[in-house]
Amino acid sequence: MMRPASGQGRCNEQEALVHRLFFALTLDPDTAMNLWRRAERFSSRHRLAARPMRPDRLHISLNGLGVLKDLDEQFVDLAMKAASRVAAQSFVVALNRLVSWNGARRPLVLTGDEGVFGVKGLYLEIQAALSGVGLPSRGARRFEPHLTLLRDQVETPPQWLRPPVSWRVQDFVLIHSRHSLGPHNVLGRWPLLD
């Protein structure tokens, strides 16, 4: 069973006990760094207080497995078993719009039009695999592929990105993160078909 480590950042005891487990698409280091630089320029131009997420934390979330107080090995093993059953094709993702979403700390996100069809397909494949091993289904929730760049209280106008941010997705990962703390811990990586 995973236990929270001590001494990692400032948080209260309740935050230290919160774990998130989710599937995601990560970016290659060059794409992540280029996107981070674009986000930095955007943040400066619009005088936002928030800074973009670090390049190593940029991702597109897929299927979430919940916010958990404890994370046991059997749960992780079931998630990994589901992931190993996914047989989806590699695809190119293209994010062409920058949008502020509503919320107390407005997420500034990248979204796409037809450039996210592959992401939606992979989400459905993982959803079916999770159901196949008896893990909770979140299929009723509306899924809108996006990549969060930062969170700020200022609403920024929507913008089209030219050129879009795009990369070939060749795998997906299972990530464990502790609420607001440190890097994402990649628990597993599964290749997509060529």
N, C-alpha and C positions, 0 to 999 in steps of 0.2 A: 504494500500500500504506500502511495506517495504521501510524504509528510512535508509541510512547508519548512523551508530552510530559514534560519534566522539571519538577521543583519542585511537583508536585501532591500534597500530603499526605505522610505518612510511610508508606513501604512499602519492601519489599526489591525488588531488581531483578527477581526472578522474578514477583512480584505485578504489577509495572508492565507486564510483557509479556503478561499474560493479558487476553484480550478475550472478552466474551460478546455474542452476537447472538441476539435472540429477538423473537418477535411478542408483543404485549401489548395489553391494554385499559387505557387511562388514565382518570382521573376528571376531570371539569370542576373548575375551581379552587374553587368554593364547596363542592361535595361533598367534595373532598379536605381542605379546611380544617376543615369540620365533623367529618369522620371523625378527623382528627388531634387535634382538641380532645377528642373522646370517648375516644380512645386515651390522651391525657395524663391525663385524669381516672381512667381505669382503672388506669394505671400507678401513679399516686399512691396510689389507694385500696388497692392490693395491695402497695404498697411495693417495687415492682420497681426494680432498679438501672438497667435499660435505658430509654432514651427512645424514643418512637415514631419511625419513619422520617419524614423531612421530607415535607410534603404533596406536593411535586413529584416524589417518588419512589414514591408509592403507586400500585400497579398490580396487575392480574391477569395473570400470565404465561400465555402460550398456548404456541405451538410454539417450542421451543428449537432453535437451530442449532449448539449446542456451545460449549465453552470452547476458544478458539483462541489460539495464540501469535502468529499474524499474521492479518491480515484483508485479503484482496485484493479489488480492485474487481469482478472477475469473479464471485466468490462473492456479494458484495452484490447485484450486478446480477441474478443468478439468483434470489435471494430476493425481490427486488422484482418480477421477472417473474412469479414464482409468486403473489405478493400481488395483482397486477393481474388475475389470473384468477379470484379469489374473488368469487362473486356470492351473498352471504348477506344475509338480511333483518336490519334493525335490531331490537333487542329490549331488554327491561328486565331488568337483573340485580338480584337481591335477595339479600343476604348476611344470614343471620339467626342464625348461631351463632359464638361466640367460643371457640376451642379451642387448647390448648397441644399442639403436636406433639412427638414424641420427637426427641432429638438433643443434641449437646454444648451447643449454644446453642439452647435450645428456641424454635422459632418460635411466636409467638402469632399465629394466623391467623383471618380471617373466612372462613367457608364458608357454603354454602347448600344447600337441598333442591331443590325444583322451581324455585327462583329462579335456578339456574345452567344450566338446560337449553339456553338460547341460547348460553352460553359453550361448552358441550360441542359443540354443533352447529357453531359457528364454528371450533373447534379441528379438527374432522374435515374441514371444507371446506378449511382451510389445509393440513392434512396431505395431502389429495388433490392440491392444487395444487403442493406441494413435490415430491411423487413425480412429478408430471407434467413437471417441469423437471429431474429427475434428482438432486435434493438428498436427503440421507439422511433416511430415514423413522424417526421415533421412535414410531410407532404402537403398538409392543408395550409401551411403558411405560404404566403406569396413570396416567391423567390425572384429577386431582381439583382442580377450580377453587378457587382460594383467593386471598386478599389478605393478605400478611404485613404486620403492623403493627410488630412489633419482635422482637428475639431476647433472651431472658433465661434464666438458669439455673434460675429458679424455675418450677415447674409451677403453673399457675393452674387453678381448676375451670372446666369448660365452662359457658358461659352462653348463654341465648337472648337475642337482641337485640330489644328492642321500643322503637321501631319498627326494622325492618331497615334496613340501609344499602342504598339502591337508587338507580339512575340509568338513563337510557336510553342504551344503547350505540349510537352512530351511526357509529363508525369503529374501526379498529384500526391499530396502529403497528408499525413495525420499530425496535427499540431496539438501540443499541450501547452497552455499558457496559464500563468498565475496572474490574477487580476492586477493590472497596472505595473507588473514587475518584470524587469529584465527581458531577455530575448525569448522568442518562441522556441520551444523545444520540439524538434521534428522527431516523432516516434517511429515513423515509417514512411517509405516512398515507394510508389507503384508506377511502373512505366505504362504508357499508353501504346497502342498498336500503331505501327508505321503504315 
